[in-house]
Amino acid sequence: MKDSKDTRFFFISYKYDVKEIPIYEVGKKVEEDQQFDNWFFGQMNASIRTAFMTYGLPVPKYAFIDSMYRDCNQMTIVLVRDDVKDEKEARKWVVDYLCVLDDLERQALANSDEDNFVFKFKII
């Protein structure tokens, strides 16, 4: 069930248009040669929500995944968060950012073991 506060996932590529990944449509693929089913991105969404909400931070608005992950066995997930409103929120973000990133990196490392495929998270 899609929530307006959910992170929207997109494949990006320097050659092609941006394509949204419908994370709640199980079995549907955006690209024919997509390596992971959409349920995988739904699970990724749950992991991202858990990491951010654990520290009281709003979930990121967008997650961008370079379509070239299939060619290099590495998927970097770039998370785009909302702007901070004031100095107090900025301080909270800086302190909690390290904890969120640490949680996400642990999850990425746990999922990177299979078939020498590496996952990484970046937050901007």
GROMACS elastic network, one bead per residue, 0.5 to 0.9 nm:
[ bonds ]
;  ai    aj funct       b0    kb
    1    24     6  0.66752   500
    2     5     6  0.84827   500
    2     6     6  0.68721   500
    2    23     6  0.87061   500
    2    24     6  0.70224   500
    3     6     6  0.52741   500
    3     7     6  0.88369   500
    4     7     6  0.84374   500
    5     8     6  0.89174   500
    5    58     6  0.85110   500
    5    59     6  0.72271   500
    5    60     6  0.85577   500
    5    61     6  0.74430   500
    6    45     6  0.78669   500
    6    49     6  0.81012   500
    6    59     6  0.71188   500
    6    60     6  0.78878   500
    6    61     6  0.70480   500
    6    62     6  0.85793   500
    7    45     6  0.68567   500
    7    48     6  0.85397   500
    7    49     6  0.82428   500
    7    59     6  0.66624   500
    7    60     6  0.56744   500
    7    62     6  0.51118   500
    7    63     6  0.65716   500
    7    79     6  0.86754   500
    8    20     6  0.73571   500
    8    21     6  0.76094   500
    8    22     6  0.82768   500
    8    23     6  0.82638   500
    8    45     6  0.87502   500
    8    60     6  0.84648   500
    8    61     6  0.62915   500
    8    63     6  0.61243   500
    8    64     6  0.85573   500
    9    19     6  0.85837   500
    9    20     6  0.58247   500
    9    21     6  0.52892   500
    9    22     6  0.74903   500
    9    23     6  0.74235   500
    9    41     6  0.78459   500
    9    45     6  0.85020   500
    9    61     6  0.88707   500
    9    62     6  0.59199   500
    9    64     6  0.60272   500
    9    65     6  0.76500   500
   10    18     6  0.64780   500
   10    19     6  0.54101   500
   10    21     6  0.53247   500
   10    22     6  0.87119   500
   10    62     6  0.76083   500
   10    63     6  0.62334   500
   10    65     6  0.61848   500
   10    66     6  0.84901   500
   11    17     6  0.86481   500
   11    18     6  0.58081   500
   11    19     6  0.52268   500
   11    20     6  0.63495   500
   11    21     6  0.69173   500
   11    30     6  0.85567   500
   11    63     6  0.86196   500
   11    64     6  0.59019   500
   11    66     6  0.56676   500
   11    67     6  0.55716   500
   12    15     6  0.87005   500
   12    16     6  0.73953   500
   12    17     6  0.70030   500
   12    19     6  0.67494   500
   12    20     6  0.88856   500
   12    64     6  0.63863   500
   12    65     6  0.59254   500
   12    67     6  0.57524   500
   12    68     6  0.86115   500
   13    16     6  0.54093   500
   13    17     6  0.69303   500
   13    18     6  0.68479   500
   13    65     6  0.85111   500
   13    66     6  0.56878   500
   13    67     6  0.55878   500
   13    68     6  0.71425   500
   14    17     6  0.80907   500
   14    66     6  0.86106   500
   14    67     6  0.89465   500
   16    19     6  0.86314   500
   19    30     6  0.70927   500
   19    31     6  0.86621   500
   20    23     6  0.88840   500
   20    30     6  0.74690   500
   21    24     6  0.88637   500
   21    25     6  0.89518   500
   21    28     6  0.89432   500
   21    29     6  0.76502   500
   21    30     6  0.61087   500
   21    38     6  0.71979   500
   21    41     6  0.79698   500
   22    25     6  0.56868   500
   22    26     6  0.84314   500
   22    28     6  0.76438   500
   22    29     6  0.81123   500
   22    30     6  0.77331   500
   22    38     6  0.68972   500
   22    41     6  0.86298   500
   22    42     6  0.86776   500
   23    26     6  0.72154   500
   23    28     6  0.86692   500
   23    38     6  0.52719   500
   23    39     6  0.64174   500
   23    40     6  0.80709   500
   23    41     6  0.56900   500
   23    43     6  0.86446   500
   23    45     6  0.80995   500
   24    28     6  0.89573   500
   24    38     6  0.72656   500
   24    39     6  0.71737   500
   24    41     6  0.86860   500
   24    42     6  0.64027   500
   25    28     6  0.57082   500
   25    29     6  0.85979   500
   25    38     6  0.67077   500
   25    39     6  0.75971   500
   25    42     6  0.89423   500
   26    29     6  0.85350   500
   26    37     6  0.73379   500
   26    38     6  0.56563   500
   26    39     6  0.54033   500
   26    42     6  0.86239   500
   27    37     6  0.58549   500
   27    38     6  0.60702   500
   27    39     6  0.70314   500
   28    37     6  0.69272   500
   28    38     6  0.61806   500
   28    39     6  0.87487   500
   29    32     6  0.66244   500
   29    33     6  0.84665   500
   29    34     6  0.65029   500
   29    36     6  0.82094   500
   29    37     6  0.62691   500
   29    38     6  0.62846   500
   30    33     6  0.88235   500
   30    34     6  0.71069   500
   30    38     6  0.84603   500
   31    34     6  0.51226   500
   31    35     6  0.88986   500
   32    35     6  0.87362   500
   33    36     6  0.89893   500
   33    70     6  0.86143   500
   34    37     6  0.72757   500
   34    67     6  0.84555   500
   34    70     6  0.79096   500
   35    69     6  0.89239   500
   35    70     6  0.69019   500
   36    39     6  0.80499   500
   36    40     6  0.62455   500
   36    41     6  0.79309   500
   37    40     6  0.56818   500
   37    41     6  0.74769   500
   38    41     6  0.52106   500
   38    42     6  0.64032   500
   38    43     6  0.87795   500
   39    43     6  0.62401   500
   39    44     6  0.85517   500
   40    43     6  0.51615   500
   40    44     6  0.62372   500
   40    45     6  0.86689   500
   41    45     6  0.60457   500
   41    46     6  0.86115   500
   42    45     6  0.50125   500
   42    46     6  0.64295   500
   42    47     6  0.88284   500
   43    46     6  0.50623   500
   43    47     6  0.63678   500
   43    48     6  0.87241   500
   44    47     6  0.50742   500
   44    48     6  0.62128   500
   44    49     6  0.86094   500
   45    48     6  0.51162   500
   45    49     6  0.61148   500
   45    50     6  0.85554   500
   46    49     6  0.51153   500
   46    50     6  0.61028   500
   46    51     6  0.86492   500
   47    50     6  0.51425   500
   47    51     6  0.62257   500
   47    52     6  0.87342   500
   47   104     6  0.76174   500
   47   107     6  0.78384   500
   48    51     6  0.52302   500
   48    52     6  0.62621   500
   48    53     6  0.84588   500
   48    59     6  0.73158   500
   48    60     6  0.82298   500
   48   100     6  0.87301   500
   48   104     6  0.70970   500
   49    52     6  0.53396   500
   49    53     6  0.58134   500
   49    54     6  0.82398   500
   49    58     6  0.84127   500
   49    59     6  0.57723   500
   49    60     6  0.82857   500
   50    53     6  0.52641   500
   50    54     6  0.58314   500
   50    55     6  0.88130   500
   50    59     6  0.88024   500
   51    54     6  0.54383   500
   51    55     6  0.70771   500
   51    57     6  0.87379   500
   51    59     6  0.86841   500
   51    99     6  0.83487   500
   51   100     6  0.54281   500
   51   101     6  0.81294   500
   51   103     6  0.61476   500
   51   104     6  0.67043   500
   52    55     6  0.56711   500
   52    56     6  0.64461   500
   52    57     6  0.51015   500
   52    58     6  0.63626   500
   52    59     6  0.56950   500
   52    60     6  0.81724   500
   52    96     6  0.87351   500
   52    97     6  0.86499   500
   52   100     6  0.59810   500
   53    57     6  0.55045   500
   53    58     6  0.66277   500
   53    59     6  0.69557   500
   54    57     6  0.76183   500
   54   100     6  0.82338   500
   55    58     6  0.89881   500
   55    96     6  0.62669   500
   55    97     6  0.86530   500
   55    99     6  0.77978   500
   55   100     6  0.72274   500
   56    96     6  0.84757   500
   57    60     6  0.88388   500
   57    92     6  0.86288   500
   57    93     6  0.74146   500
   57    96     6  0.78718   500
   57    97     6  0.87081   500
   57   100     6  0.89253   500
   58    61     6  0.86663   500
   58    81     6  0.77825   500
   58    82     6  0.78177   500
   59    62     6  0.88807   500
   59    81     6  0.70184   500
   59    82     6  0.84566   500
   60    63     6  0.73538   500
   60    79     6  0.60145   500
   60    80     6  0.54183   500
   60    82     6  0.66351   500
   60   123     6  0.85652   500
   61    79     6  0.76143   500
   61    80     6  0.59017   500
   61    81     6  0.55625   500
   61    82     6  0.66670   500
   62    78     6  0.80902   500
   62    79     6  0.58079   500
   62    80     6  0.51471   500
   62    81     6  0.71262   500
   63    77     6  0.62407   500
   63    78     6  0.54659   500
   63    80     6  0.62952   500
   64    76     6  0.82966   500
   64    77     6  0.58066   500
   64    78     6  0.51121   500
   64    79     6  0.65821   500
   64    80     6  0.80993   500
   65    68     6  0.85340   500
   65    69     6  0.78907   500
   65    75     6  0.68863   500
   65    76     6  0.62368   500
   65    77     6  0.51484   500
   65    78     6  0.65830   500
   66    69     6  0.61091   500
   66    75     6  0.72497   500
   66    76     6  0.71577   500
   66    77     6  0.78712   500
   66    78     6  0.88826   500
   67    70     6  0.69749   500
   67    71     6  0.86660   500
   67    75     6  0.86293   500
   68    71     6  0.54728   500
   68    72     6  0.68626   500
   68    73     6  0.87138   500
   68    74     6  0.85297   500
   68    75     6  0.82656   500
   69    72     6  0.54319   500
   69    73     6  0.56384   500
   69    74     6  0.52371   500
   69    75     6  0.50498   500
   69    76     6  0.78155   500
   70    73     6  0.56540   500
   70    74     6  0.74749   500
   70    75     6  0.81631   500
   71    74     6  0.81735   500
   72    75     6  0.82194   500
   72   117     6  0.86114   500
   73   115     6  0.86898   500
   73   116     6  0.71818   500
   73   118     6  0.63537   500
   73   119     6  0.86853   500
   74   112     6  0.88396   500
   74   116     6  0.87486   500
   74   117     6  0.57298   500
   74   119     6  0.58382   500
   74   120     6  0.77406   500
   75   117     6  0.78438   500
   75   118     6  0.62453   500
   75   120     6  0.62626   500
   75   121     6  0.85072   500
   76   118     6  0.82805   500
   76   119     6  0.58640   500
   76   121     6  0.56576   500
   76   122     6  0.71413   500
   77   119     6  0.76164   500
   77   120     6  0.61175   500
   77   122     6  0.61806   500
   77   123     6  0.83931   500
   78   120     6  0.84825   500
   78   121     6  0.59733   500
   78   123     6  0.57963   500
   78   124     6  0.71855   500
   79   121     6  0.72965   500
   79   122     6  0.60300   500
   79   124     6  0.61447   500
   80   122     6  0.86623   500
   80   123     6  0.60630   500
   80   124     6  0.51241   500
   81    84     6  0.88600   500
   81   123     6  0.72865   500
   81   124     6  0.64121   500
   84    87     6  0.79548   500
   84    88     6  0.89300   500
   84    89     6  0.59554   500
   84    90     6  0.57937   500
   84    93     6  0.80127   500
   85    88     6  0.82739   500
   85    89     6  0.63192   500
   85    90     6  0.75133   500
   86    89     6  0.54289   500
   86    90     6  0.62267   500
   86    91     6  0.88462   500
   87    91     6  0.62171   500
   87    92     6  0.86816   500
   88    91     6  0.52551   500
   88    92     6  0.63748   500
   88    93     6  0.86393   500
   89    92     6  0.50877   500
   89    93     6  0.60585   500
   89    94     6  0.86703   500
   90    94     6  0.62108   500
   90    95     6  0.87238   500
   91    94     6  0.51817   500
   91    95     6  0.63066   500
   91    96     6  0.85695   500
   92    95     6  0.52948   500
   92    96     6  0.59857   500
   92    97     6  0.80974   500
   93    96     6  0.52236   500
   93    97     6  0.54314   500
   93    98     6  0.86925   500
   94    97     6  0.51728   500
   94    98     6  0.70500   500
   95    98     6  0.62597   500
   95    99     6  0.75084   500
   96    99     6  0.51791   500
   96   100     6  0.62391   500
   96   101     6  0.85826   500
   97   100     6  0.51504   500
   97   101     6  0.60210   500
   97   102     6  0.84089   500
   97   123     6  0.86434   500
   98   101     6  0.51631   500
   98   102     6  0.59922   500
   98   103     6  0.86118   500
   99   102     6  0.50285   500
   99   103     6  0.62138   500
   99   104     6  0.86534   500
  100   103     6  0.51219   500
  100   104     6  0.61982   500
  100   105     6  0.85413   500
  101   104     6  0.50501   500
  101   105     6  0.59653   500
  101   106     6  0.85578   500
  101   121     6  0.74883   500
  101   122     6  0.78619   500
  101   123     6  0.77429   500
  102   105     6  0.50769   500
  102   106     6  0.62220   500
  102   107     6  0.87103   500
  103   106     6  0.52477   500
  103   107     6  0.64127   500
  103   108     6  0.87116   500
  104   107     6  0.50893   500
  104   108     6  0.60942   500
  104   109     6  0.85691   500
  104   120     6  0.82549   500
  104   121     6  0.66706   500
  105   109     6  0.60195   500
  105   110     6  0.85292   500
  105   119     6  0.84031   500
  105   120     6  0.67048   500
  105   121     6  0.66189   500
  106   109     6  0.51084   500
  106   110     6  0.61920   500
  106   111     6  0.86949   500
  107   110     6  0.51204   500
  107   111     6  0.63029   500
  107   112     6  0.85931   500
  107   119     6  0.87905   500
  108   111     6  0.51793   500
  108   112     6  0.59832   500
  108   118     6  0.75207   500
  108   119     6  0.50528   500
  108   120     6  0.58737   500
  108   121     6  0.73841   500
  109   112     6  0.50064   500
  109   113     6  0.70616   500
  109   118     6  0.74901   500
  109   119     6  0.68699   500
  109   120     6  0.79661   500
  110   113     6  0.63624   500
  110   114     6  0.89402   500
  111   114     6  0.68048   500
  111   117     6  0.81959   500
  111   118     6  0.76762   500
  111   119     6  0.70450   500
  112   115     6  0.79506   500
  112   116     6  0.66396   500
  112   117     6  0.52539   500
  112   119     6  0.56254   500
  112   120     6  0.87784   500
  113   116     6  0.58929   500
  113   117     6  0.66598   500
  113   118     6  0.74161   500
  114   117     6  0.60951   500
  114   118     6  0.85256   500
  115   118     6  0.88757   500
